[in-house]
Amino acid sequence: MENINYIKHLNGIFGQFSKDDRLNPTHISLYMALFQLWNYKLFRKSFHIDREEAMDLAKIGSKSTYHRCIKELAHWGYIVYTPSHNPYKGSRVKMFDFGTSNGQALYPSRTQIKTSDGQALVPNNKPIQTPKNIKNHLKQKKNIKSSFMSFENRNKPNYAVPNGDNLRTTPDKDYSEPL
């Protein structure tokens, strides 16, 4: 198991994606699916993948699109792909660590990703959600909805029979005729 920093890797790979004009959304989606599978496998050096699972995670519907994209990702140096012709074994994939300087870099001249080891402080303009705030918010929604419903239904007669036939419920219903 490798020591991979999830956030740094994603920041690094998205930096590489933004610089690479060859990629389309299908390549990125497939890479992210492979990254998720790599995460499930606890970031081993290499792992076996199931084509259907990878296609499902990447939302790719065509086998030819899947094979084209995975081969191009391998050719462009994002992954190492070793296809398996055994349907029970699965193909082997090796992922590179793009989050640190000791991983593989696609463009050696562009390795300054500027990541830090500290936590980024982001301003939070959202009010703090407490149980009391949530409770009050739900009460307000309920009051608005109930007042609207009472306004809408104030002049309408209520013909509904509890636990009864609500398809045709009127006072002059003929119960001898079929529904």
C-alpha positions in Angstrom: 0.0 0.0 0.0 1.3 3.4 -1.0 1.1 6.5 1.0 -1.2 8.7 -1.2 -2.6 12.0 -0.2 -6.1 12.0 -1.7 -6.6 15.8 -1.9 -3.0 16.5 -3.2 -3.4 13.8 -5.8 -6.7 15.2 -7.1 -5.3 18.8 -7.1 -2.2 17.6 -9.0 -4.1 15.5 -11.6 -6.7 18.3 -12.2 -3.7 20.6 -12.8 -2.4 18.2 -15.4 -5.8 17.8 -17.0 -6.1 21.6 -17.4 -2.8 21.7 -19.3 -3.6 18.8 -21.6 -5.7 19.7 -24.6 -5.9 16.1 -25.8 -8.3 15.1 -23.0 -12.1 15.1 -23.3 -14.7 14.6 -20.5 -14.8 10.9 -21.1 -11.0 10.6 -20.4 -11.4 12.5 -17.2 -14.4 10.5 -16.2 -12.6 7.3 -16.8 -9.5 8.5 -14.9 -11.7 9.5 -11.9 -13.4 6.0 -12.0 -10.0 4.4 -12.0 -8.9 6.6 -9.2 -11.9 5.6 -7.2 -11.2 1.9 -7.8 -7.6 2.5 -6.8 -8.9 4.1 -3.6 -11.1 1.0 -3.0 -7.9 -1.2 -3.4 -6.1 0.9 -0.8 -3.8 2.6 -3.3 -1.8 -0.6 -4.2 1.0 -0.2 -6.7 -1.1 -2.0 -9.3 -4.5 -3.6 -9.2 -7.0 -5.6 -11.4 -10.1 -3.8 -12.8 -13.4 -5.1 -14.1 -14.3 -3.4 -17.3 -18.0 -3.3 -16.5 -17.4 -1.8 -13.1 -15.1 0.9 -14.5 -17.5 1.7 -17.3 -20.4 2.0 -14.8 -18.4 4.3 -12.5 -17.3 6.4 -15.5 -20.8 6.5 -17.0 -19.4 5.1 -20.3 -21.9 3.1 -22.3 -19.8 1.9 -25.2 -17.0 -0.7 -24.9 -15.2 0.9 -27.9 -15.2 4.3 -26.2 -13.9 2.7 -22.9 -11.1 0.8 -24.7 -10.1 3.9 -26.8 -10.0 6.1 -23.7 -8.1 3.7 -21.4 -5.5 3.1 -24.1 -5.1 6.8 -24.7 -4.7 7.5 -21.0 -2.0 4.8 -20.9 -0.3 6.2 -24.1 -0.3 9.7 -22.7 1.3 8.6 -19.4 -1.5 9.0 -16.9 -1.7 5.2 -16.2 0.0 2.0 -17.1 -2.5 -0.3 -18.6 -1.9 -4.1 -19.1 -4.9 -5.6 -20.9 -5.9 -9.1 -19.9 -7.6 -11.4 -22.4 -8.8 -13.6 -19.6 -12.4 -12.6 -18.8 -12.1 -13.9 -15.2 -8.9 -12.1 -14.3 -9.4 -8.5 -15.4 -6.9 -6.0 -16.8 -4.1 -4.6 -14.6 -3.7 -0.9 -14.0 -1.0 1.0 -12.3 -1.7 4.6 -11.2 0.9 7.3 -10.6 1.0 9.7 -7.7 0.5 13.2 -9.1 0.2 14.8 -5.7 3.8 14.8 -4.6 7.1 15.7 -6.2 8.5 12.1 -6.0 5.6 10.8 -8.3 5.7 10.6 -12.1 5.3 13.9 -13.8 3.9 14.2 -17.3 5.6 17.6 -18.0 8.8 17.9 -16.1 9.0 21.6 -16.8 5.6 22.1 -15.2 5.9 20.3 -11.9 5.4 23.4 -9.7 1.9 22.6 -8.4 2.3 24.7 -5.3 0.6 22.5 -2.8 1.3 22.9 0.9 1.2 20.6 3.9 -1.0 22.9 5.9 -4.7 23.2 6.0 -6.3 25.7 3.7 -8.6 28.1 5.5 -11.7 28.9 3.6 -14.2 31.6 4.7 -17.5 30.1 5.7 -20.4 32.5 5.0 -23.0 29.8 5.7 -24.8 29.9 9.0 -24.0 27.2 11.4 -26.6 24.4 11.3 -27.7 23.5 14.8 -30.6 21.2 15.7 -32.5 24.3 16.9 -32.0 26.1 13.6 -33.0 23.1 11.6 -36.1 22.6 13.7 -37.2 26.2 13.3 -36.6 26.1 9.6 -38.8 23.0 9.3 -41.5 24.6 11.3 -41.5 27.7 9.0 -41.8 25.4 6.0 -44.6 23.5 7.6 -46.5 26.7 8.6 -46.1 28.2 5.1 -47.3 24.9 3.4 -50.3 24.5 5.8 -51.4 28.1 5.4 -51.2 27.8 1.6 -53.1 24.5 1.6 -55.9 25.9 3.9 -56.2 28.9 1.6 -56.5 26.7 -1.5 -59.0 24.3 0.1 -61.2 26.7 2.0 -64.0 26.6 -0.6 -63.7 23.0 -1.7 -65.8 20.3 -0.2 -64.0 17.3 1.2 -65.3 14.1 -0.4 -62.4 11.9 0.6 -63.3 8.8 2.6 -60.5 7.6 4.9 -59.1 4.3 3.7 -61.7 4.2 1.0 -62.0 4.3 -2.8 -60.6 7.8 -3.8 -61.0 7.2 -7.5 -64.5 8.5 -7.7 -65.8 9.7 -4.3 -68.8 11.9 -4.6 -72.1 11.9 -2.6 -74.0 10.7 -5.7 -71.8 7.7 -6.4 -73.5 4.6 -7.7 -71.8 1.6 -6.1 -73.6 -0.9 -8.3 -71.6 0.3 -11.4 -68.0 -0.9 -11.9 -65.0 1.3 -11.3 
